[in-house]
Amino acid sequence: MKKSLIALAALATVATAAQAQSSVTIYGVLDAGIANTTGASGGTVTALQNGILSTPRLGFRGSEDLGGGLKANFNLEAELLVTNGSAAPTSTTTLFSRAAWVSLAGNFGELKLGRQNTIAYDVAAKFDPMGAGNLGGIITTADSATATAGSGNSFNSYGNTRWDNAVQYYTPKVGGAQANVQYRLGGVAGDTSAGKGISAGLHYAVGNFEASAAYLAEYAATTATTGANNAIAAGNKTFDHYGIYASYDFGVAKAIAGHTETKGAGNGTVVGKAYVTDFVGAIVPLTGALSARVTYAAINNKDLGKKPEQYSAGLQYAMSKRTTLYTVYARAQQDGLTALNTASTSKFTGTTAVAGKDQSTVAVGVRHTF
């Protein structure tokens, strides 16, 4: 009997150790709020909108300790709509539209394979004063789908948010510095340049100071015509993106600033001209649970000679570590016939801006993470 108990104890120890070496986590974000938008194409709209602070999602991530400092990691993440419980419209044909990758990490750094955020997007989201939400932040200032039609906000200015068939390598951190490079394989037979993507980032953090720089380029998968009869042959570069960001936490407030510039067919009607975004913002802790966020973004759409602007402010109250109440206000000020949106039109419904008409959105909502 004693020997049996010892054997069971040994097996339990082994099982516990094995379990500790690997883990799988189910996580998610649920975020919805009531938003009122004036200056939309269909008139003033009041609606329950998804993802004001954070895009709703459901994900699975895990890690396995392989020994010798080597780990295998993975992430699967799907987007969903809180308003009706369905998959997001952009996710109907892709189950895990936000992430589907596997990696090996160790003393050498990390090598990641699969569908993943581009470096340019990750850096922009990290330094967005509004928290990379879908209303009023730098991500939405340079997001949506209308810059090619002449507004001032299109995620074309960063390239695609995510790349399929991507390989990314992160160096180890050395003295607060780290670099990463990323390559998207086009997979086009007979042309290794067609559909490819190249991105790189350099990051530095020491004390209260943090800075990053990012570069991204994409190449046409097929011959296409953009803008004023500008033909881009398969394998030719469609555009370049550059971005530089910095932040400093003064204690009473964290100041953030950034500059991005895109040249090429992805940012307007004339290939070769630039689409520039400059922004400043701050995150201000007011109490232990309450914080304020403000940002100002100036856009210079050199394709059109137009300079729309965006102003945003918000309050967030942490009811717990997982639940946040918030209110956000954003205003897009047009320049001539620009059509800058206050919110990401791929997330909000009925809020597409009208050319030449200023737009304002105010929202109140709740976000819960698990």
C-alpha positions in Angstrom: 0.0 0.0 0.0 2.8 2.3 0.9 4.6 1.6 -2.3 1.4 2.3 -4.3 1.0 5.7 -2.6 4.6 6.6 -3.4 4.1 5.6 -7.0 0.9 7.6 -7.3 2.7 10.6 -5.8 5.5 10.3 -8.3 3.1 10.1 -11.2 1.2 13.2 -10.0 4.5 15.1 -9.7 5.4 14.1 -13.3 2.0 15.1 -14.6 2.2 18.4 -12.9 5.6 19.1 -14.3 4.5 18.2 -17.8 1.4 20.5 -17.5 3.6 23.3 -16.3 5.8 23.0 -19.4 2.9 23.7 -21.8 -0.2 26.0 -21.6 -3.2 26.9 -23.7 -5.2 30.0 -23.0 -8.7 31.0 -24.3 -9.1 34.7 -24.3 -11.3 37.4 -25.8 -12.5 41.0 -25.9 -16.1 42.1 -25.9 -16.6 45.8 -26.6 -19.7 47.7 -27.7 -21.2 51.2 -27.2 -23.8 53.7 -28.3 -22.4 56.2 -30.8 -23.9 59.3 -32.4 -22.3 60.5 -35.6 -23.1 63.8 -37.4 -21.8 64.4 -40.9 -22.3 60.9 -42.2 -23.4 60.2 -45.8 -26.9 59.1 -44.7 -27.3 61.9 -42.2 -26.9 61.8 -38.4 -26.8 58.2 -37.2 -27.2 56.8 -33.7 -26.3 53.1 -33.4 -24.8 50.4 -31.3 -21.3 50.1 -32.6 -18.7 47.4 -32.2 -15.1 47.8 -30.9 -14.9 51.4 -30.0 -11.9 50.9 -27.7 -10.9 47.4 -28.9 -12.0 45.2 -31.8 -14.1 42.3 -30.3 -12.3 38.9 -30.7 -12.0 35.4 -29.5 -8.6 33.7 -29.4 -6.5 30.8 -28.4 -2.8 31.0 -27.6 -0.3 28.6 -26.1 3.3 27.8 -25.4 5.2 24.6 -24.9 8.6 24.5 -23.2 10.8 22.3 -25.4 13.8 22.5 -23.0 17.1 24.2 -23.3 15.5 27.6 -23.4 13.5 26.7 -26.5 9.7 27.3 -26.7 7.0 26.6 -29.3 4.3 29.3 -29.4 1.0 29.7 -31.3 -1.9 32.1 -31.7 -5.3 31.7 -33.3 -7.6 34.8 -33.2 -11.0 35.4 -34.8 -13.0 38.7 -35.0 -16.6 38.8 -34.0 -19.5 41.3 -33.7 -20.9 42.0 -30.2 -24.0 43.6 -31.7 -25.3 40.4 -33.3 -22.9 37.6 -32.3 -21.8 36.9 -35.8 -18.4 36.8 -37.4 -17.1 40.1 -38.6 -17.9 40.9 -42.3 -14.2 40.8 -43.1 -13.9 37.4 -41.4 -16.7 35.4 -43.2 -14.3 33.5 -45.4 -11.4 33.4 -42.9 -12.0 31.7 -39.6 -9.0 33.2 -37.8 -8.7 36.5 -39.6 -6.8 38.3 -36.9 -4.0 35.7 -36.3 -3.0 32.2 -37.3 0.7 31.6 -36.6 3.2 29.3 -35.0 6.7 30.2 -33.7 9.9 29.0 -32.1 11.5 31.2 -29.5 14.8 30.9 -27.6 18.1 32.6 -26.9 18.4 33.3 -30.6 15.2 35.4 -30.6 11.9 34.3 -32.2 10.9 33.0 -35.6 7.1 33.4 -36.4 5.3 31.8 -39.4 1.8 32.4 -40.6 -0.9 35.1 -40.8 0.2 38.0 -38.5 0.2 41.7 -38.0 2.6 43.7 -40.1 5.4 45.4 -38.3 4.1 48.8 -39.5 0.7 48.2 -38.0 2.0 46.8 -34.7 4.2 49.9 -34.1 1.4 52.3 -35.1 -1.1 50.5 -32.7 1.4 50.5 -29.9 1.9 54.3 -30.0 -1.7 55.2 -30.7 -2.7 57.6 -27.9 -6.3 56.4 -28.1 -5.3 52.8 -27.6 -5.6 51.5 -31.2 -9.4 51.5 -31.0 -11.8 52.2 -33.9 -12.8 55.8 -33.0 -10.6 58.8 -33.1 -7.1 57.3 -32.8 -4.1 57.4 -35.1 -5.1 54.0 -36.4 -8.5 55.3 -37.6 -7.0 58.6 -38.9 -4.9 56.5 -41.2 -7.5 53.8 -41.6 -10.8 53.1 -43.5 -11.1 52.8 -47.2 -11.4 56.3 -48.7 -8.0 57.8 -49.2 -7.8 56.4 -52.7 -11.1 58.3 -53.4 -9.5 61.5 -52.0 -10.1 61.7 -48.3 -7.4 61.6 -45.7 -7.7 58.2 -44.1 -6.9 54.8 -45.6 -5.0 52.0 -44.1 -3.3 51.9 -47.5 -1.0 54.4 -45.8 0.4 51.4 -43.7 -0.2 48.7 -46.2 -2.4 45.7 -45.1 -3.0 45.4 -41.4 -2.0 41.7 -41.6 -0.1 39.5 -44.0 -0.8 35.9 -45.0 2.1 33.7 -45.7 4.4 35.8 -43.6 7.8 35.0 -41.9 9.0 37.3 -39.1 12.1 37.2 -37.0 12.7 39.1 -33.7 16.2 39.6 -32.4 16.9 39.2 -28.7 16.7 42.5 -26.7 20.1 44.0 -26.1 20.4 47.0 -23.8 16.8 48.1 -24.4 17.1 47.7 -28.2 15.4 45.1 -30.4 14.8 44.7 -34.2 12.5 42.6 -36.2 12.2 41.9 -39.9 9.2 40.4 -41.9 8.8 38.9 -45.3 5.6 38.0 -47.1 5.9 35.3 -49.7 3.8 36.1 -52.8 3.5 32.4 -53.9 3.1 33.4 -57.6 4.6 30.8 -59.9 7.4 32.1 -62.0 7.7 35.5 -60.2 9.2 35.6 -56.7 8.5 39.4 -56.5 4.8 39.2 -57.3 2.8 39.7 -54.2 5.7 39.9 -51.8 6.0 42.2 -48.8 9.0 43.5 -46.8 8.8 45.1 -43.4 11.3 46.0 -40.7 11.3 47.6 -37.3 13.8 49.0 -34.8 12.7 49.6 -31.2 14.3 51.1 -28.1 13.1 51.4 -24.6 14.9 52.7 -21.5 13.4 54.0 -18.4 10.4 56.2 -19.2 11.4 56.7 -22.9 10.4 54.5 -25.8 10.8 54.9 -29.6 10.2 52.8 -32.7 10.8 53.1 -36.4 9.1 51.0 -39.1 9.4 50.4 -42.8 7.0 48.5 -45.1 6.8 47.8 -48.8 4.3 45.8 -50.8 4.5 44.5 -54.4 1.7 43.9 -56.9 0.6 40.2 -57.2 -1.0 40.9 -60.6 -0.9 43.7 -63.1 -3.4 46.4 -62.0 -4.5 49.9 -62.8 -4.8 52.5 -60.0 -5.7 56.1 -60.0 -5.3 58.1 -63.2 -4.4 55.1 -65.5 -1.3 54.3 -63.5 -0.5 50.6 -64.5 1.5 48.7 -61.9 2.9 45.4 -63.3 3.0 42.3 -61.3 6.1 42.2 -59.2 6.5 46.0 -59.1 6.4 47.9 -55.8 3.0 49.5 -55.1 4.2 51.7 -52.3 6.7 52.4 -49.5 5.7 53.3 -45.9 7.9 54.9 -43.2 7.0 55.6 -39.6 8.8 57.0 -36.6 7.3 57.2 -33.1 8.3 58.2 -29.6 6.8 58.4 -26.1 7.9 59.6 -22.7 6.1 59.0 -19.4 6.4 62.1 -17.2 4.4 60.5 -14.4 1.6 63.1 -14.5 1.1 62.3 -18.2 2.6 60.1 -21.0 3.3 62.2 -24.1 3.3 60.5 -27.5 4.1 61.7 -31.0 4.6 60.2 -34.4 5.2 60.9 -38.1 4.4 58.6 -41.0 4.8 58.9 -44.8 3.7 56.7 -47.6 4.7 57.0 -51.3 3.1 55.1 -54.1 -0.1 53.9 -55.5 -1.5 52.9 -52.1 -2.2 56.5 -51.0 -4.1 58.3 -53.7 -4.7 58.9 -57.4 -1.1 59.7 -58.5 1.7 57.2 -58.1 4.7 58.6 -56.4 3.3 61.4 -54.3 3.1 61.2 -50.5 0.5 60.8 -47.9 1.8 62.1 -44.5 0.3 61.9 -41.0 1.7 63.7 -38.0 0.2 63.3 -34.6 0.7 64.2 -30.9 -1.2 62.9 -27.9 -1.2 62.1 -24.3 -2.4 59.6 -21.7 -3.2 61.3 -18.4 -3.9 59.3 -15.2 -6.5 61.2 -13.2 -7.1 58.8 -10.3 -6.2 55.2 -9.7 -9.1 54.0 -12.0 -9.8 57.0 -14.2 -7.6 58.2 -17.1 -7.9 60.6 -20.0 -6.6 60.4 -23.5 -6.2 63.1 -26.1 -4.8 63.3 -29.6 -4.4 65.6 -32.6 -3.6 64.4 -36.1 -2.7 66.5 -39.1 -2.9 64.8 -42.5 -1.1 66.1 -45.7 -2.5 64.2 -48.7 0.0 65.5 -51.3 -1.8 63.6 -54.0 -4.7 66.0 -53.6 -3.0 69.0 -52.0 -5.4 68.6 -49.0 -4.8 68.7 -45.3 -7.7 67.4 -43.1 -7.3 67.2 -39.3 -8.7 65.1 -36.5 -9.2 65.9 -32.8 -10.0 63.3 -30.2 -10.5 63.0 -26.5 -11.7 60.2 -24.2 -12.2 59.1 -20.6 -11.7 55.5 -19.4 -12.8 54.2 -16.0 -11.4 50.8 -14.9 -14.2 49.1 -12.9 -11.8 46.2 -12.5 -8.8 44.7 -14.2 -11.1 43.3 -16.9 -14.0 45.8 -17.3 -13.7 49.4 -18.5 -16.4 52.1 -18.9 -15.5 54.8 -21.4 -16.6 57.8 -23.4 -14.9 59.0 -26.6 -15.3 62.1 -28.7 -13.7 62.6 -32.2 -14.0 65.3 -34.8 -12.8 65.2 -38.4 -12.2 68.7 -39.9 -12.2 68.5 -43.7 -10.1 70.5 -46.0 -12.1 71.3 -49.2 -13.7 68.1 -50.4 -11.8 65.7 -48.3 -13.8 63.0 -46.5 -11.9 62.1 -43.3 -13.8 59.6 -41.1 -13.8 59.8 -37.3 -14.2 56.0 -37.1 -13.0 53.0 -39.0 -15.7 52.4 -41.6 -14.8 48.7 -41.6 -15.9 48.5 -37.9 -18.7 51.2 -37.6 -21.9 51.0 -39.6 -23.5 54.0 -41.4 -20.7 56.5 -40.6 -19.0 57.1 -44.0 -18.0 60.7 -44.2 -19.3 63.2 -46.8 -16.8 65.0 -49.0 -16.3 68.5 -47.6 -18.4 68.1 -44.5 -16.9 68.0 -41.0 -17.8 64.9 -39.0 -18.2 64.4 -35.3 -18.8 61.2 -33.2 -19.5 60.8 -29.5 -19.7 57.4 -27.9 -20.2 55.7 -24.5 -19.6 52.1 -24.0 -18.1 49.2 -22.0 -15.3 46.8 -22.7 -14.7 43.5 -21.0 -11.7 41.2 -21.5 -11.3 37.6 -20.4 
